[in-house]
Amino acid sequence: MSEQNLTIALSKGRIFDETLPLLAAAGIEPVEDPEQSRKLIIDTNHADIRLVIVRASDVPTYVRYGAADFGIAGRDVLIENGGEGLYQPLDLQIAKCRMMVAVPQGFDYAAASQPGCRLRIATKYPDIAAEHFAAKGVHVDIIKLYGSMELAPLVGLSDAIVDLVSTGNTLKANRLEAVEHICDISSRLVVNKAALKVKHARLQPIIEAFAAAIGQ
Ligand code: AMP
């Protein structure tokens, strides 16, 4: 990583879309839309600033190892996959949602989640789920999934799911209902600690532009 160049790690979809106005506030515009392109490295209007498009859960890894100078990662990813070794200067208040427990409509969750009960939970977030149920004194068998958690209780793979809920439309479409709020989630700016020192003059104005754009 050259001293002049900046590499920014982003994931496609919600986070990318909601990051565009922040990048624009810092004068950075991607020359291509990653949804329309198969390119994993996207140039910007600055010859020395590029974006790398990675899976949301890989953003902290790219930044931690310095393959990207900074990135934007959901709090869900930072809690579950580790935010250690990363400087996290700003909660960007984007890609907001809630980490919830959800069950099939009509399932008596209050009775099934008494201390001492046992539940099967399908989730992409085994650590968050395990900690939540341990605090309630509920025994859980955690079934790790990588996507479409909503299907698991419908076909008898689990009693409940722990997943992100935004509008609630996905739950409703699958006849599920949210029964417990675990935590609020939004996305954070994560910066490589070495880059923050070596490239401080380049990074600081961008961090300040992001902060101003979100009113901080
Ligand atoms: P919704 O139907 O709007 O409640 O969205 C729920 C679906 O989108 C679930 O599959 C979630 O895992 C996913 N989801 C919602 N919000 C986010 C987010 N901020 N980041 C990543 N995935 C999300």
Boltz pocket constraint, residues with backbone or C-beta under 6 A from the ligand:
constraints:
  - pocket:
      binder: B
      contacts: [[A, 14], [A, 74], [A, 94], [A, 95], [A, 96], [A, 97], [A, 163], [A, 164], [A, 165], [A, 166], [A, 167], [A, 168], [A, 169], [A, 170], [A, 171], [A, 185]]
      max_distance: 6.0
